[in-house]
Amino acid sequence: MISDLLSYIFVERLSLNETAHKMGMSVEQLKDRLHIMEQMGYLRKADSNSSFSCNSCSSCKACQTSSLGSGQYMLTEKGSRLIELQ
């Protein structure tokens, strides 16, 4: 389930609503899962020092960053490895 969720967000680039729908949960439930996944080390909130510009470059599909709701999330190395195993 974690790998599916990460894949929807970072590979397929689905929105929060689209991801929640595909996962069969509410947006609030999805936000809770994202928070848990952050605590587990699969992703992290991007800070102001992160240098990325989502949706503004030609490599957006390969980007490790996603804008979900009011926050920006980045895949950690652990999250990237999990997606690669799919």
DSSP file (Angstrom, degrees, kcal/mol; ACC not computed):
  #  RESIDUE AA STRUCTURE BP1 BP2  ACC     N-H-->O    O-->H-N    N-H-->O    O-->H-N    TCO  KAPPA ALPHA  PHI   PSI    X-CA   Y-CA   Z-CA
    1    1 A M     >        0   0    0      0, 0.0     4,-2.4     0, 0.0     5,-0.2   0.000 360.0 360.0 360.0 -40.3    0.0    0.0    0.0
    2    2 A I  H  >  +     0   0    0      1,-0.2     4,-2.6     2,-0.2     5,-0.2   0.927 360.0  48.7 -62.8 -44.3    2.8    2.5    0.8
    3    3 A S  H  > S+     0   0    0      1,-0.2     4,-2.3     2,-0.2    -1,-0.2   0.886 110.9  50.7 -65.9 -37.3    4.5    1.8   -2.6
    4    4 A D  H  > S+     0   0    0      2,-0.2     4,-2.7     1,-0.2    -1,-0.2   0.943 111.3  48.2 -62.5 -47.0    1.2    2.3   -4.4
    5    5 A L  H  X S+     0   0    0     -4,-2.4     4,-2.0     1,-0.2    -2,-0.2   0.928 113.2  46.9 -60.5 -46.8    0.5    5.6   -2.7
    6    6 A L  H  X S+     0   0    0     -4,-2.6     4,-3.2     1,-0.2     5,-0.5   0.888 111.8  52.0 -62.3 -38.8    4.1    6.8   -3.4
    7    7 A S  H  X>S+     0   0    0     -4,-2.3     5,-2.6    -5,-0.2     4,-2.0   0.917 108.2  50.5 -64.9 -44.2    3.8    5.7   -7.0
    8    8 A Y  H  <5S+     0   0    0     -4,-2.7     6,-2.8     3,-0.2    -1,-0.2   0.910 119.5  37.3 -59.0 -42.0    0.5    7.6   -7.5
    9    9 A I  H  <5S+     0   0    0     -4,-2.0    -2,-0.2     4,-0.2    -1,-0.2   0.925 129.9  25.5 -78.9 -46.1    1.9   10.8   -6.1
   10   10 A F  H  <5S+     0   0    0     -4,-3.2    -3,-0.2    -5,-0.2    -2,-0.2   0.682 131.6  30.5-100.3 -19.1    5.5   10.8   -7.4
   11   11 A V  T  <5S+     0   0    0     -4,-2.0    -3,-0.2    -5,-0.5    -4,-0.1   0.836 131.1  30.5-101.6 -54.5    5.3    8.7  -10.6
   12   12 A E  S   <S-     0   0    0     -5,-2.6    -3,-0.2     2,-0.0    -4,-0.2   0.662  96.5-138.9 -79.3 -15.5    1.8    9.2  -11.9
   13   13 A R        +     0   0    0     -6,-0.5    -4,-0.2     1,-0.2    -3,-0.1   0.867  36.6 173.1  61.3  40.7    1.8   12.8  -10.4
   14   14 A L        -     0   0    0     -6,-2.8    -1,-0.2     1,-0.1    -2,-0.0  -0.436  30.9-112.5 -77.3 153.9   -1.8   12.5   -9.2
   15   15 A S     >  -     0   0    0     -2,-0.1     4,-2.7     1,-0.1     5,-0.2  -0.224  32.8 -99.2 -75.6 173.0   -3.4   15.2   -7.0
   16   16 A L  H  > S+     0   0    0      2,-0.2     4,-2.5     1,-0.2     5,-0.2   0.923 125.3  47.0 -59.0 -46.7   -4.4   14.6   -3.4
   17   17 A N  H  > S+     0   0    0      2,-0.2     4,-2.3     1,-0.2    -1,-0.2   0.917 113.3  47.9 -63.3 -44.4   -8.0   14.1   -4.4
   18   18 A E  H  > S+     0   0    0      2,-0.2     4,-2.4     1,-0.2    -2,-0.2   0.903 113.1  48.4 -63.8 -41.8   -7.1   11.7   -7.2
   19   19 A T  H  X S+     0   0    0     -4,-2.7     4,-2.2     2,-0.2    -2,-0.2   0.926 111.0  49.9 -65.0 -45.4   -4.8    9.7   -5.0
   20   20 A A  H  X>S+     0   0    0     -4,-2.5     5,-2.5    -5,-0.2     4,-0.7   0.917 111.4  49.8 -59.7 -43.5   -7.4    9.5   -2.2
   21   21 A H  H ><5S+     0   0    0     -4,-2.3     3,-1.0     1,-0.2    -2,-0.2   0.933 111.2  47.9 -61.4 -47.0  -10.0    8.3   -4.7
   22   22 A K  H 3<5S+     0   0    0     -4,-2.4    -1,-0.2     1,-0.3    -2,-0.2   0.843 113.5  48.3 -62.2 -33.9   -7.7    5.6   -6.1
   23   23 A M  H 3<5S-     0   0    0     -4,-2.2    -1,-0.3    -5,-0.2    -2,-0.2   0.525 112.0-121.3 -85.3  -6.3   -6.8    4.4   -2.6
   24   24 A G  T <<5S+     0   0    0     -3,-1.0     2,-0.3    -4,-0.7    -3,-0.2   0.883  74.1 106.6  69.6  39.5  -10.4    4.3   -1.6
   25   25 A M  S   <S-     0   0    0     -5,-2.5    -1,-0.3    -6,-0.1    -2,-0.1  -0.903  72.4 -94.5-141.0 168.3  -10.1    6.8    1.3
   26   26 A S     >  -     0   0    0     -2,-0.3     4,-2.2     1,-0.1     5,-0.1  -0.368  37.5-110.9 -78.2 164.5  -10.9   10.4    2.2
   27   27 A V  H  > S+     0   0    0      1,-0.2     4,-2.6     2,-0.2     5,-0.2   0.883 120.3  53.9 -62.7 -38.5   -8.5   13.2    1.7
   28   28 A E  H  > S+     0   0    0      2,-0.2     4,-2.1     1,-0.2    -1,-0.2   0.904 107.7  49.5 -64.2 -40.6   -8.2   13.5    5.4
   29   29 A Q  H  > S+     0   0    0      2,-0.2     4,-2.2     1,-0.2    -1,-0.2   0.905 110.8  50.9 -62.7 -40.8   -7.3    9.8    5.8
   30   30 A L  H  X S+     0   0    0     -4,-2.2     4,-2.7     2,-0.2    -2,-0.2   0.914 107.8  51.8 -63.7 -43.0   -4.7   10.3    3.0
   31   31 A K  H  X S+     0   0    0     -4,-2.6     4,-2.2     1,-0.2    -1,-0.2   0.901 108.8  51.4 -60.5 -39.9   -3.2   13.3    4.8
   32   32 A D  H  X S+     0   0    0     -4,-2.1     4,-2.2     2,-0.2    -1,-0.2   0.914 110.0  49.3 -61.9 -42.2   -2.9   11.2    7.9
   33   33 A R  H  X S+     0   0    0     -4,-2.2     4,-3.0     2,-0.2    -2,-0.2   0.901 108.7  52.8 -63.4 -41.4   -1.1    8.4    6.0
   34   34 A L  H  X S+     0   0    0     -4,-2.7     4,-2.1     1,-0.2    -1,-0.2   0.907 108.8  50.2 -61.3 -40.8    1.3   11.0    4.5
   35   35 A H  H  X S+     0   0    0     -4,-2.2     4,-2.1     2,-0.2    -1,-0.2   0.922 111.9  47.3 -63.1 -43.6    2.1   12.2    8.0
   36   36 A I  H  X S+     0   0    0     -4,-2.2     4,-1.9     1,-0.2    -2,-0.2   0.910 111.0  51.5 -63.1 -42.4    2.7    8.6    9.1
   37   37 A M  H  X>S+     0   0    0     -4,-3.0     5,-2.5     1,-0.2     6,-0.8   0.839 107.4  53.6 -65.2 -32.1    4.9    7.9    6.0
   38   38 A E  H ><5S+     0   0    0     -4,-2.1     3,-0.9    -5,-0.2    -1,-0.2   0.925 109.2  48.0 -65.2 -43.8    6.9   11.0    6.8
   39   39 A Q  H 3<5S+     0   0    0     -4,-2.1    -2,-0.2     1,-0.2    -1,-0.2   0.822 109.3  54.2 -64.5 -31.1    7.5    9.7   10.4
   40   40 A M  H 3<5S-     0   0    0     -4,-1.9    -1,-0.2    -5,-0.1    -2,-0.2   0.584 118.8-112.4 -80.4 -10.8    8.5    6.3    8.8
   41   41 A G  T <<5S+     0   0    0     -3,-0.9    38,-0.4    -4,-0.6    37,-0.4   0.634  84.3 116.9  93.1  14.4   11.1    8.0    6.6
   42   42 A Y  S   <S+     0   0    0     -5,-2.5    34,-1.9     1,-0.2     2,-0.3   0.760  84.9   2.8 -85.4 -26.2    9.5    7.5    3.2
   43   43 A L  E     -A   75   0A   0     -6,-0.8     2,-0.3    32,-0.3    -2,-0.3  -0.953  63.9-154.6-149.7 168.6    9.0   11.2    2.5
   44   44 A R  E     -A   74   0A   0     30,-2.6    30,-3.1    -2,-0.3     2,-0.3  -0.987  29.6-101.1-145.3 154.2    9.7   14.5    4.1
   45   45 A K  E     -A   73   0A   0     -2,-0.3     2,-0.3    28,-0.2    28,-0.3  -0.583  43.1-117.5 -74.1 136.0    8.2   18.0    3.9
   46   46 A A        -     0   0    0     26,-2.7    26,-0.3    -2,-0.3     2,-0.1  -0.547  29.3-146.9 -74.2 135.9   10.3   20.2    1.7
   47   47 A D    >   -     0   0    0     -2,-0.3     3,-1.6     1,-0.1    -1,-0.1  -0.453  30.8 -96.7 -96.8 175.9   11.8   23.2    3.6
   48   48 A S  T 3  S+     0   0    0      1,-0.3    -1,-0.1    -2,-0.1    -2,-0.1   0.668 121.3  61.6 -67.6 -15.7   12.4   26.6    2.3
   49   49 A N  T 3  S+     0   0    0      2,-0.1    -1,-0.3     0, 0.0     2,-0.2   0.578  78.6 107.7 -85.6 -10.0   16.1   25.7    1.6
   50   50 A S    <   -     0   0    0     -3,-1.6     2,-1.0     1,-0.1    -4,-0.0  -0.473  66.1-140.8 -70.6 136.5   15.1   23.0   -0.9
   51   51 A S        +     0   0    0     -2,-0.2     2,-0.3     2,-0.0    -1,-0.1  -0.789  52.2 114.8-104.5  94.1   15.8   24.0   -4.5
   52   52 A F        -     0   0    0     -2,-1.0     2,-0.2     2,-0.0    -2,-0.0  -0.980  45.0-158.0-150.5 159.5   13.0   22.8   -6.7
   53   53 A S    >   -     0   0    0     -2,-0.3     3,-1.6    12,-0.0     4,-0.2  -0.679  24.8-147.3-140.3  81.0   10.4   24.4   -8.8
   54   54 A C  T 3  S+     0   0    0      1,-0.3    12,-0.1    -2,-0.2    -2,-0.0  -0.172  77.0   8.0 -58.9 139.5    7.6   21.9   -9.3
   55   55 A N  T 3  S+     0   0    0      2,-0.1    -1,-0.3     1,-0.1     6,-0.0   0.625 108.8  89.6  67.8  17.4    5.7   22.0  -12.6
   56   56 A S  S <  S+     0   0    0     -3,-1.6     2,-0.3     4,-0.0    -2,-0.1   0.343  73.9  64.4-124.6   8.0    8.1   24.4  -14.2
   57   57 A C  S >  S-     0   0    0     -4,-0.2     3,-1.0     1,-0.0    -2,-0.1  -0.842  81.9-115.1-127.8 167.8   10.7   22.2  -15.8
   58   58 A S  T 3  S+     0   0    0     -2,-0.3     3,-0.3     1,-0.2    -1,-0.0   0.586 110.8  60.7 -76.7  -9.2   10.8   19.7  -18.6
   59   59 A S  T >>  +     0   0    0      1,-0.2     3,-1.5     2,-0.1     4,-0.6   0.068  63.7 124.9-103.5  24.0   11.7   16.9  -16.1
   60   60 A C  G X4  +     0   0    0     -3,-1.0     3,-1.3     1,-0.3     5,-0.2   0.847  68.7  57.2 -57.2 -38.5    8.6   17.2  -14.0
   61   61 A K  G 34 S+     0   0    0     -3,-0.3    -1,-0.3     1,-0.3    -2,-0.1   0.791 111.0  44.2 -63.9 -26.0    7.6   13.5  -14.5
   62   62 A A  G <4 S+     0   0    0     -3,-1.5    -1,-0.3     2,-0.0    -2,-0.2   0.427  88.4 121.0 -96.9   0.1   10.9   12.4  -13.0
   63   63 A C    <<  -     0   0    0     -3,-1.3    -3,-0.0    -4,-0.6   -11,-0.0  -0.313  58.1-146.9 -67.4 146.9   10.9   14.9  -10.2
   64   64 A Q  S    S+     0   0    0     11,-0.1    11,-2.3    10,-0.0     2,-0.4   0.110  74.1  85.8 -97.7  19.4   11.0   13.6   -6.6
   65   65 A T  E     -B   74   0A   0      9,-0.2     2,-0.4    -5,-0.2     9,-0.2  -0.932  52.7-176.3-124.4 144.1    8.8   16.4   -5.3
   66   66 A S  E     -B   73   0A   0      7,-2.7     7,-3.2    -2,-0.4     2,-0.7  -1.000  22.1-137.3-141.0 141.1    5.1   16.7   -5.2
   67   67 A S  E     +B   72   0A   0     -2,-0.4     2,-0.5     5,-0.2     5,-0.2  -0.871  28.6 176.1 -96.8 114.4    2.8   19.5   -4.1
   68   68 A L  E >   -B   71   0A   0      3,-2.6     3,-2.2    -2,-0.7     2,-0.2  -0.963  56.7 -48.5-123.9 116.8   -0.1   18.1   -2.0
   69   69 A G  T 3  S-     0   0    0     -2,-0.5   -53,-0.0     1,-0.3    -2,-0.0  -0.425 122.1 -19.5  62.2-125.7   -2.6   20.4   -0.5
   70   70 A S  T 3  S+     0   0    0     -2,-0.2     2,-0.3    -3,-0.0    -1,-0.3   0.442 126.2  70.2 -94.9   0.2   -0.7   23.2    1.3
   71   71 A G  E <   - B   0  68A   0     -3,-2.2    -3,-2.6   -26,-0.0     2,-0.5  -0.814  68.4-133.8-122.8 159.6    2.6   21.4    1.5
   72   72 A Q  E     - B   0  67A   0    -26,-0.3   -26,-2.7    -2,-0.3     2,-0.4  -0.923  24.5-163.9-106.2 131.3    5.4   20.2   -0.7
   73   73 A Y  E     -AB  45  66A   0     -7,-3.2    -7,-2.7    -2,-0.5     2,-0.4  -0.906   4.4-162.8-116.6 146.3    6.7   16.7   -0.1
   74   74 A M  E     -AB  44  65A   0    -30,-3.1   -30,-2.6    -2,-0.4    -9,-0.2  -0.967  24.5-116.3-123.7 142.6    9.9   15.1   -1.3
   75   75 A L  E     -A   43   0A   0    -11,-2.3   -32,-0.3    -2,-0.4     2,-0.1  -0.536  27.7-141.0 -70.8 140.7   10.8   11.5   -1.5
   76   76 A T     >  -     0   0    0    -34,-1.9     4,-2.5    -2,-0.2     5,-0.2  -0.433  32.5 -97.6 -88.3 175.1   13.5   10.3    0.8
   77   77 A E  H  > S+     0   0    0      1,-0.2     4,-2.3     2,-0.2     5,-0.2   0.899 127.8  53.7 -59.8 -39.9   16.1    7.8   -0.4
   78   78 A K  H  > S+     0   0    0    -37,-0.4     4,-1.7     1,-0.2    -1,-0.2   0.913 109.8  46.8 -61.4 -44.1   14.0    5.1    1.4
   79   79 A G  H  > S+     0   0    0    -38,-0.4     4,-1.9   -37,-0.3    -2,-0.2   0.892 110.8  52.2 -65.3 -40.7   10.9    6.2   -0.5
   80   80 A S  H  X S+     0   0    0     -4,-2.5     4,-2.1     1,-0.2    -2,-0.2   0.900 108.1  51.3 -62.7 -41.5   12.7    6.2   -3.8
   81   81 A R  H  X S+     0   0    0     -4,-2.3     4,-1.2     1,-0.2    -1,-0.2   0.889 107.8  53.1 -63.3 -38.6   14.0    2.7   -3.2
   82   82 A L  H  < S+     0   0    0     -4,-1.7     4,-0.4     1,-0.2     3,-0.4   0.910 109.5  47.3 -65.0 -42.0   10.5    1.5   -2.5
   83   83 A I  H >< S+     0   0    0     -4,-1.9     3,-1.4     1,-0.2    -1,-0.2   0.897 107.9  56.6 -65.2 -39.5    9.2    2.9   -5.8
   84   84 A E  H 3< S+     0   0    0     -4,-2.1    -1,-0.2     1,-0.3    -2,-0.2   0.770  98.0  63.0 -64.1 -25.6   12.1    1.4   -7.7
   85   85 A L  T 3<        0   0    0     -4,-1.2    -1,-0.3    -3,-0.4    -2,-0.2   0.657 360.0 360.0 -74.4 -15.1   11.2   -2.1   -6.4
   86   86 A Q    <         0   0    0     -3,-1.4    -1,-0.2    -4,-0.4    -2,-0.1   0.491 360.0 360.0 -70.3 360.0    7.8   -2.0   -8.1
